[in-house]
């Protein structure tokens, strides 16, 4: 997030989600390249999420179904084999 409309000044925030409010936020760091005292280039570098976060809510049956779907999703993306 830029500060005072200046692209080279940013609020640092956190590179990882700290709450479920940030569940769908793409986290990034900003690489700023300077030439002398002038900004030459600004590039966002998106941070891959190392740990998935899920919001699960509803009735017990609904929660069980959601957990089963997550387990299937995780088994399909398991790269440990």
Biopython code that builds the backbone (N, CA, C, O; Angstrom):
import numpy as np
from Bio.PDB.StructureBuilder import StructureBuilder

atoms = [
    (1, "UNK", "N", (0.848, -1.160, 0.000)),
    (1, "UNK", "CA", (0.000, 0.000, 0.000)),
    (1, "UNK", "C", (0.903, 1.235, 0.000)),
    (1, "UNK", "O", (1.752, 1.396, 0.877)),
    (2, "UNK", "N", (0.711, 2.092, -0.982)),
    (2, "UNK", "CA", (1.545, 3.293, -1.045)),
    (2, "UNK", "C", (1.122, 4.283, 0.040)),
    (2, "UNK", "O", (-0.008, 4.242, 0.527)),
    (3, "UNK", "N", (2.034, 5.161, 0.405)),
    (3, "UNK", "CA", (1.794, 6.157, 1.451)),
    (3, "UNK", "C", (1.814, 7.533, 0.806)),
    (3, "UNK", "O", (2.736, 7.861, 0.060)),
    (4, "UNK", "N", (0.805, 8.330, 1.091)),
    (4, "UNK", "CA", (0.698, 9.700, 0.574)),
    (4, "UNK", "C", (0.785, 9.756, -0.949)),
    (4, "UNK", "O", (1.255, 10.746, -1.510)),
    (5, "UNK", "N", (0.330, 8.692, -1.621)),
    (5, "UNK", "CA", (0.329, 8.675, -3.079)),
    (5, "UNK", "C", (1.702, 8.539, -3.708)),
    (5, "UNK", "O", (1.843, 8.714, -4.918)),
    (6, "UNK", "N", (2.708, 8.234, -2.918)),
    (6, "UNK", "CA", (4.074, 8.097, -3.437)),
    (6, "UNK", "C", (4.389, 6.614, -3.578)),
    (6, "UNK", "O", (4.420, 5.880, -2.590)),
    (7, "UNK", "N", (4.621, 6.182, -4.805)),
    (7, "UNK", "CA", (4.826, 4.765, -5.091)),
    (7, "UNK", "C", (6.060, 4.177, -4.419)),
    (7, "UNK", "O", (6.080, 2.980, -4.132)),
    (8, "UNK", "N", (7.081, 4.973, -4.162)),
    (8, "UNK", "CA", (8.314, 4.433, -3.568)),
    (8, "UNK", "C", (8.283, 4.439, -2.044)),
    (8, "UNK", "O", (9.248, 4.023, -1.403)),
    (9, "UNK", "N", (7.176, 4.912, -1.457)),
    (9, "UNK", "CA", (7.014, 4.869, -0.001)),
    (9, "UNK", "C", (5.840, 3.948, 0.286)),
    (9, "UNK", "O", (4.731, 4.192, -0.189)),
    (10, "UNK", "N", (6.070, 2.892, 1.057)),
    (10, "UNK", "CA", (5.047, 1.876, 1.291)),
    (10, "UNK", "C", (4.867, 1.577, 2.767)),
    (10, "UNK", "O", (5.808, 1.665, 3.555)),
    (11, "UNK", "N", (3.642, 1.223, 3.128)),
    (11, "UNK", "CA", (3.363, 0.661, 4.443)),
    (11, "UNK", "C", (3.880, -0.772, 4.408)),
    (11, "UNK", "O", (3.541, -1.522, 3.493)),
    (12, "UNK", "N", (4.683, -1.161, 5.375)),
    (12, "UNK", "CA", (5.353, -2.460, 5.286)),
    (12, "UNK", "C", (4.402, -3.640, 5.457)),
    (12, "UNK", "O", (4.574, -4.644, 4.766)),
    (13, "UNK", "N", (3.416, -3.573, 6.334)),
    (13, "UNK", "CA", (2.508, -4.692, 6.516)),
    (13, "UNK", "C", (3.231, -5.970, 6.895)),
    (13, "UNK", "O", (4.290, -5.928, 7.521)),
    (14, "UNK", "N", (2.662, -7.104, 6.517)),
    (14, "UNK", "CA", (3.238, -8.411, 6.821)),
    (14, "UNK", "C", (3.258, -9.251, 5.551)),
    (14, "UNK", "O", (2.288, -9.234, 4.792)),
    (15, "UNK", "N", (4.336, -9.983, 5.302)),
    (15, "UNK", "CA", (4.396, -10.816, 4.100)),
    (15, "UNK", "C", (3.587, -12.110, 4.194)),
    (15, "UNK", "O", (3.498, -12.863, 3.224)),
    (16, "UNK", "N", (2.995, -12.365, 5.368)),
    (16, "UNK", "CA", (2.143, -13.544, 5.543)),
    (16, "UNK", "C", (0.790, -13.085, 6.093)),
    (16, "UNK", "O", (0.723, -12.073, 6.790)),
    (17, "UNK", "N", (-0.280, -13.811, 5.790)),
    (17, "UNK", "CA", (-1.591, -13.435, 6.342)),
    (17, "UNK", "C", (-1.588, -13.579, 7.866)),
    (17, "UNK", "O", (-1.135, -14.590, 8.401)),
    (18, "UNK", "N", (-2.090, -12.575, 8.542)),
    (18, "UNK", "CA", (-2.125, -12.606, 10.005)),
    (18, "UNK", "C", (-3.526, -12.846, 10.553)),
    (18, "UNK", "O", (-3.700, -13.073, 11.750)),
    (19, "UNK", "N", (-4.525, -12.795, 9.672)),
    (19, "UNK", "CA", (-5.893, -13.057, 10.107)),
    (19, "UNK", "C", (-6.700, -13.546, 8.914)),
    (19, "UNK", "O", (-6.243, -13.482, 7.773)),
    (20, "UNK", "N", (-7.896, -14.031, 9.186)),
    (20, "UNK", "CA", (-8.757, -14.504, 8.110)),
    (20, "UNK", "C", (-9.290, -13.354, 7.265)),
    (20, "UNK", "O", (-9.791, -13.585, 6.165)),
    (21, "UNK", "N", (-9.193, -12.124, 7.754)),
    (21, "UNK", "CA", (-9.556, -10.970, 6.928)),
    (21, "UNK", "C", (-8.623, -10.847, 5.732)),
    (21, "UNK", "O", (-8.990, -10.251, 4.719)),
    (22, "UNK", "N", (-7.433, -11.399, 5.837)),
    (22, "UNK", "CA", (-6.432, -11.324, 4.769)),
    (22, "UNK", "C", (-6.389, -12.604, 3.936)),
    (22, "UNK", "O", (-5.441, -12.825, 3.183)),
    (23, "UNK", "N", (-7.396, -13.432, 4.067)),
    (23, "UNK", "CA", (-7.413, -14.736, 3.414)),
    (23, "UNK", "C", (-7.230, -14.640, 1.903)),
    (23, "UNK", "O", (-6.531, -15.466, 1.316)),
    (24, "UNK", "N", (-7.840, -13.652, 1.267)),
    (24, "UNK", "CA", (-7.776, -13.537, -0.187)),
    (24, "UNK", "C", (-6.813, -12.451, -0.657)),
    (24, "UNK", "O", (-6.808, -12.112, -1.841)),
    (25, "UNK", "N", (-6.007, -11.903, 0.231)),
    (25, "UNK", "CA", (-5.031, -10.886, -0.161)),
    (25, "UNK", "C", (-3.811, -11.554, -0.765)),
    (25, "UNK", "O", (-3.316, -12.555, -0.246)),
    (26, "UNK", "N", (-3.330, -10.993, -1.865)),
    (26, "UNK", "CA", (-2.058, -11.453, -2.428)),
    (26, "UNK", "C", (-0.958, -10.662, -1.736)),
    (26, "UNK", "O", (-0.882, -9.442, -1.877)),
    (27, "UNK", "N", (-0.115, -11.349, -0.998)),
    (27, "UNK", "CA", (0.971, -10.690, -0.277)),
    (27, "UNK", "C", (2.138, -10.443, -1.226)),
    (27, "UNK", "O", (2.379, -11.210, -2.157)),
    (28, "UNK", "N", (2.847, -9.362, -0.966)),
    (28, "UNK", "CA", (3.953, -9.006, -1.840)),
    (28, "UNK", "C", (5.000, -8.198, -1.092)),
    (28, "UNK", "O", (4.734, -7.608, -0.045)),
    (29, "UNK", "N", (6.173, -8.189, -1.651)),
    (29, "UNK", "CA", (7.209, -7.250, -1.244)),
    (29, "UNK", "C", (7.467, -6.388, -2.473)),
    (29, "UNK", "O", (7.205, -6.811, -3.598)),
    (30, "UNK", "N", (7.970, -5.207, -2.262)),
    (30, "UNK", "CA", (8.226, -4.296, -3.368)),
    (30, "UNK", "C", (9.726, -4.113, -3.523)),
    (30, "UNK", "O", (10.424, -3.748, -2.577)),
    (31, "UNK", "N", (10.210, -4.374, -4.733)),
    (31, "UNK", "CA", (11.613, -4.128, -5.030)),
    (31, "UNK", "C", (11.697, -2.758, -5.719)),
    (31, "UNK", "O", (11.096, -2.530, -6.769)),
    (32, "UNK", "N", (12.453, -1.867, -5.099)),
    (32, "UNK", "CA", (12.627, -0.524, -5.647)),
    (32, "UNK", "C", (14.083, -0.377, -6.062)),
    (32, "UNK", "O", (14.997, -0.566, -5.260)),
    (33, "UNK", "N", (14.278, -0.038, -7.318)),
    (33, "UNK", "CA", (15.624, 0.154, -7.852)),
    (33, "UNK", "C", (15.873, 1.652, -7.989)),
    (33, "UNK", "O", (15.082, 2.373, -8.597)),
    (34, "UNK", "N", (16.973, 2.104, -7.420)),
    (34, "UNK", "CA", (17.316, 3.520, -7.455)),
    (34, "UNK", "C", (18.470, 3.768, -8.414)),
    (34, "UNK", "O", (19.343, 2.923, -8.609)),
    (35, "UNK", "N", (18.445, 4.928, -8.991)),
    (35, "UNK", "CA", (19.578, 5.425, -9.767)),
    (35, "UNK", "C", (19.935, 6.766, -9.142)),
    (35, "UNK", "O", (19.286, 7.784, -9.385)),
    (36, "UNK", "N", (20.980, 6.735, -8.333)),
    (36, "UNK", "CA", (21.291, 7.921, -7.540)),
    (36, "UNK", "C", (20.191, 8.113, -6.519)),
    (36, "UNK", "O", (19.854, 7.180, -5.790)),
    (37, "UNK", "N", (19.625, 9.310, -6.454)),
    (37, "UNK", "CA", (18.532, 9.604, -5.521)),
    (37, "UNK", "C", (17.165, 9.414, -6.155)),
    (37, "UNK", "O", (16.148, 9.644, -5.500)),
    (38, "UNK", "N", (17.117, 8.997, -7.427)),
    (38, "UNK", "CA", (15.853, 8.858, -8.144)),
    (38, "UNK", "C", (15.416, 7.403, -8.244)),
    (38, "UNK", "O", (16.242, 6.496, -8.354)),
    (39, "UNK", "N", (14.118, 7.201, -8.205)),
    (39, "UNK", "CA", (13.567, 5.858, -8.363)),
    (39, "UNK", "C", (13.639, 5.491, -9.839)),
    (39, "UNK", "O", (13.106, 6.198, -10.694)),
    (40, "UNK", "N", (14.304, 4.382, -10.123)),
    (40, "UNK", "CA", (14.445, 3.925, -11.507)),
    (40, "UNK", "C", (13.337, 2.934, -11.872)),
    (40, "UNK", "O", (12.781, 2.986, -12.969)),
    (41, "UNK", "N", (13.022, 2.024, -10.931)),
    (41, "UNK", "CA", (12.058, 0.961, -11.237)),
    (41, "UNK", "C", (11.420, 0.457, -9.945)),
    (41, "UNK", "O", (12.093, 0.315, -8.925)),
    (42, "UNK", "N", (10.107, 0.186, -9.999)),
    (42, "UNK", "CA", (9.382, -0.393, -8.866)),
    (42, "UNK", "C", (8.703, -1.668, -9.362)),
    (42, "UNK", "O", (7.976, -1.650, -10.355)),
    (43, "UNK", "N", (8.950, -2.776, -8.660)),
    (43, "UNK", "CA", (8.370, -4.051, -9.085)),
    (43, "UNK", "C", (7.809, -4.822, -7.889)),
    (43, "UNK", "O", (8.533, -5.082, -6.928)),
    (44, "UNK", "N", (6.520, -5.190, -7.942)),
    (44, "UNK", "CA", (5.980, -6.047, -6.877)),
    (44, "UNK", "C", (6.440, -7.486, -7.084)),
    (44, "UNK", "O", (6.413, -7.997, -8.203)),
    (45, "UNK", "N", (6.858, -8.129, -6.015)),
    (45, "UNK", "CA", (7.240, -9.539, -6.040)),
    (45, "UNK", "C", (6.257, -10.275, -5.127)),
    (45, "UNK", "O", (6.291, -10.113, -3.907)),
    (46, "UNK", "N", (5.390, -11.078, -5.726)),
    (46, "UNK", "CA", (4.350, -11.749, -4.954)),
    (46, "UNK", "C", (4.925, -12.930, -4.189)),
    (46, "UNK", "O", (5.766, -13.669, -4.700)),
    (47, "UNK", "N", (4.460, -13.093, -2.962)),
    (47, "UNK", "CA", (4.974, -14.115, -2.053)),
    (47, "UNK", "C", (4.057, -15.334, -2.109)),
    (47, "UNK", "O", (2.862, -15.229, -1.833)),
    (48, "UNK", "N", (4.618, -16.497, -2.468)),
    (48, "UNK", "CA", (3.782, -17.701, -2.450)),
    (48, "UNK", "C", (3.400, -18.053, -1.011)),
    (48, "UNK", "O", (4.192, -17.875, -0.086)),
    (49, "UNK", "N", (2.212, -18.540, -0.845)),
    (49, "UNK", "CA", (1.743, -18.912, 0.490)),
    (49, "UNK", "C", (2.268, -20.299, 0.833)),
    (49, "UNK", "O", (1.999, -21.264, 0.118)),
    (50, "UNK", "N", (3.013, -20.398, 1.921)),
    (50, "UNK", "CA", (3.599, -21.679, 2.305)),
    (50, "UNK", "C", (2.634, -22.543, 3.111)),
    (50, "UNK", "O", (2.831, -23.752, 3.234)),
    (51, "UNK", "N", (1.610, -21.932, 3.650)),
    (51, "UNK", "CA", (0.626, -22.671, 4.446)),
    (51, "UNK", "C", (-0.768, -22.198, 4.051)),
    (51, "UNK", "O", (-1.089, -21.015, 4.160)),
    (52, "UNK", "N", (-1.580, -23.124, 3.599)),
    (52, "UNK", "CA", (-2.947, -22.780, 3.187)),
    (52, "UNK", "C", (-3.783, -22.386, 4.398)),
    (52, "UNK", "O", (-3.595, -22.903, 5.499)),
    (53, "UNK", "N", (-4.703, -21.466, 4.171)),
    (53, "UNK", "CA", (-5.657, -21.063, 5.213)),
    (53, "UNK", "C", (-7.058, -21.292, 4.667)),
    (53, "UNK", "O", (-7.326, -21.015, 3.498)),
    (54, "UNK", "N", (-7.933, -21.787, 5.496)),
    (54, "UNK", "CA", (-9.306, -22.044, 5.097)),
    (54, "UNK", "C", (-10.256, -21.467, 6.129)),
    (54, "UNK", "O", (-9.979, -21.495, 7.328)),
    (55, "UNK", "N", (-11.371, -20.946, 5.659)),
    (55, "UNK", "CA", (-12.450, -20.523, 6.552)),
    (55, "UNK", "C", (-13.518, -21.604, 6.477)),
    (55, "UNK", "O", (-14.058, -21.883, 5.406)),
    (56, "UNK", "N", (-13.816, -22.206, 7.612)),
    (56, "UNK", "CA", (-14.796, -23.283, 7.683)),
    (56, "UNK", "C", (-15.891, -22.852, 8.644)),
    (56, "UNK", "O", (-15.629, -22.502, 9.795)),
    (57, "UNK", "N", (-17.122, -22.885, 8.150)),
    (57, "UNK", "CA", (-18.239, -22.490, 9.011)),
    (57, "UNK", "C", (-19.512, -23.189, 8.551)),
    (57, "UNK", "O", (-19.600, -23.654, 7.415)),
    (58, "UNK", "N", (-20.492, -23.259, 9.440)),
    (58, "UNK", "CA", (-21.772, -23.863, 9.111)),
    (58, "UNK", "C", (-22.159, -24.918, 10.119)),
    (58, "UNK", "O", (-21.643, -24.963, 11.236)),
    (59, "UNK", "N", (-23.080, -25.763, 9.700)),
    (59, "UNK", "CA", (-23.536, -26.852, 10.564)),
    (59, "UNK", "C", (-22.450, -27.913, 10.652)),
    (59, "UNK", "O", (-21.490, -27.892, 9.882)),
    (60, "UNK", "N", (-22.600, -28.832, 11.582)),
    (60, "UNK", "CA", (-21.623, -29.903, 11.752)),
    (60, "UNK", "C", (-21.479, -30.703, 10.458)),
    (60, "UNK", "O", (-20.365, -31.035, 10.055)),
    (61, "UNK", "N", (-22.591, -31.010, 9.813)),
    (61, "UNK", "CA", (-22.550, -31.760, 8.554)),
    (61, "UNK", "C", (-21.805, -30.970, 7.485)),
    (61, "UNK", "O", (-20.991, -31.526, 6.747)),
    (62, "UNK", "N", (-22.084, -29.680, 7.405)),
    (62, "UNK", "CA", (-21.419, -28.820, 6.426)),
    (62, "UNK", "C", (-19.916, -28.736, 6.699)),
    (62, "UNK", "O", (-19.106, -28.774, 5.773)),
    (63, "UNK", "N", (-19.556, -28.621, 7.966)),
    (63, "UNK", "CA", (-18.139, -28.542, 8.345)),
    (63, "UNK", "C", (-17.425, -29.845, 8.003)),
    (63, "UNK", "O", (-16.311, -29.821, 7.479)),
    (64, "UNK", "N", (-18.055, -30.978, 8.294)),
    (64, "UNK", "CA", (-17.452, -32.273, 7.955)),
    (64, "UNK", "C", (-17.227, -32.379, 6.451)),
    (64, "UNK", "O", (-16.179, -32.853, 6.012)),
    (65, "UNK", "N", (-18.201, -31.941, 5.660)),
    (65, "UNK", "CA", (-18.086, -31.973, 4.202)),
    (65, "UNK", "C", (-16.935, -31.072, 3.731)),
    (65, "UNK", "O", (-16.153, -31.460, 2.862)),
    (66, "UNK", "N", (-16.841, -29.886, 4.302)),
    (66, "UNK", "CA", (-15.764, -28.965, 3.933)),
    (66, "UNK", "C", (-14.397, -29.550, 4.271)),
    (66, "UNK", "O", (-13.454, -29.426, 3.489)),
    (67, "UNK", "N", (-14.291, -30.188, 5.434)),
    (67, "UNK", "CA", (-13.021, -30.802, 5.836)),
    (67, "UNK", "C", (-12.636, -31.944, 4.901)),
    (67, "UNK", "O", (-11.460, -32.109, 4.575)),
    (68, "UNK", "N", (-13.616, -32.731, 4.471)),
    (68, "UNK", "CA", (-13.334, -33.805, 3.516)),
    (68, "UNK", "C", (-12.833, -33.226, 2.193)),
    (68, "UNK", "O", (-11.897, -33.761, 1.598)),
    (69, "UNK", "N", (-13.447, -32.144, 1.732)),
    (69, "UNK", "CA", (-13.016, -31.509, 0.481)),
    (69, "UNK", "C", (-11.587, -30.965, 0.599)),
    (69, "UNK", "O", (-10.794, -31.069, -0.337)),
    (70, "UNK", "N", (-11.277, -30.393, 1.745)),
    (70, "UNK", "CA", (-9.920, -29.870, 1.964)),
    (70, "UNK", "C", (-8.916, -31.010, 1.977)),
    (70, "UNK", "O", (-7.834, -30.892, 1.402)),
    (71, "UNK", "N", (-9.267, -32.115, 2.632)),
    (71, "UNK", "CA", (-8.367, -33.271, 2.683)),
    (71, "UNK", "C", (-8.102, -33.803, 1.279)),
    (71, "UNK", "O", (-6.968, -34.157, 0.958)),
    (72, "UNK", "N", (-9.127, -33.864, 0.445)),
    (72, "UNK", "CA", (-8.955, -34.315, -0.942)),
    (72, "UNK", "C", (-8.064, -33.329, -1.695)),
    (72, "UNK", "O", (-7.149, -33.738, -2.410)),
    (73, "UNK", "N", (-8.327, -32.051, -1.537)),
    (73, "UNK", "CA", (-7.520, -31.018, -2.206)),
    (73, "UNK", "C", (-6.052, -31.125, -1.805)),
    (73, "UNK", "O", (-5.163, -31.060, -2.655)),
    (74, "UNK", "N", (-5.804, -31.289, -0.512)),
    (74, "UNK", "CA", (-4.436, -31.407, -0.040)),
    (74, "UNK", "C", (-3.752, -32.671, -0.534)),
    (74, "UNK", "O", (-2.559, -32.656, -0.838)),
    (75, "UNK", "N", (-4.496, -33.757, -0.615)),
    (75, "UNK", "CA", (-3.900, -35.011, -1.113)),
    (75, "UNK", "C", (-3.558, -34.897, -2.593)),
    (75, "UNK", "O", (-2.613, -35.536, -3.055)),
    (76, "UNK", "N", (-4.305, -34.099, -3.341)),
    (76, "UNK", "CA", (-4.032, -33.913, -4.763)),
    (76, "UNK", "C", (-2.824, -33.023, -4.997)),
    (76, "UNK", "O", (-2.165, -33.124, -6.032)),
    (77, "UNK", "N", (-2.530, -32.146, -4.031)),
    (77, "UNK", "CA", (-1.407, -31.215, -4.197)),
    (77, "UNK", "C", (-0.190, -31.616, -3.375)),
    (77, "UNK", "O", (0.788, -30.870, -3.315)),
    (78, "UNK", "N", (-0.236, -32.786, -2.741)),
    (78, "UNK", "CA", (0.887, -33.240, -1.910)),
    (78, "UNK", "C", (2.085, -33.560, -2.802)),
    (78, "UNK", "O", (2.007, -34.429, -3.672)),
    (79, "UNK", "N", (3.186, -32.856, -2.581)),
    (79, "UNK", "CA", (4.393, -33.044, -3.401)),
    (79, "UNK", "C", (5.488, -33.791, -2.656)),
    (79, "UNK", "O", (6.647, -33.755, -3.069)),
    (80, "UNK", "N", (5.144, -34.467, -1.565)),
    (80, "UNK", "CA", (6.171, -35.119, -0.761)),
    (80, "UNK", "C", (6.585, -36.471, -1.339)),
    (80, "UNK", "O", (7.620, -37.015, -0.953)),
    (81, "UNK", "N", (5.802, -37.009, -2.246)),
    (81, "UNK", "CA", (6.110, -38.351, -2.815)),
    (81, "UNK", "C", (7.131, -38.254, -3.917)),
    (81, "UNK", "O", (7.505, -39.270, -4.502)),
]
sb = StructureBuilder()
sb.init_structure("model")
sb.init_model(0)
sb.init_chain("A")
sb.init_seg("    ")
for serial, (resi, resn, name, xyz) in enumerate(atoms, 1):
    if name == "N":
        sb.init_residue(resn, " ", resi, " ")
    sb.init_atom(name, np.array(xyz, "f"), 0.0, 1.0, " ", f" {name:<3s}", serial, name[0])
structure = sb.get_structure()
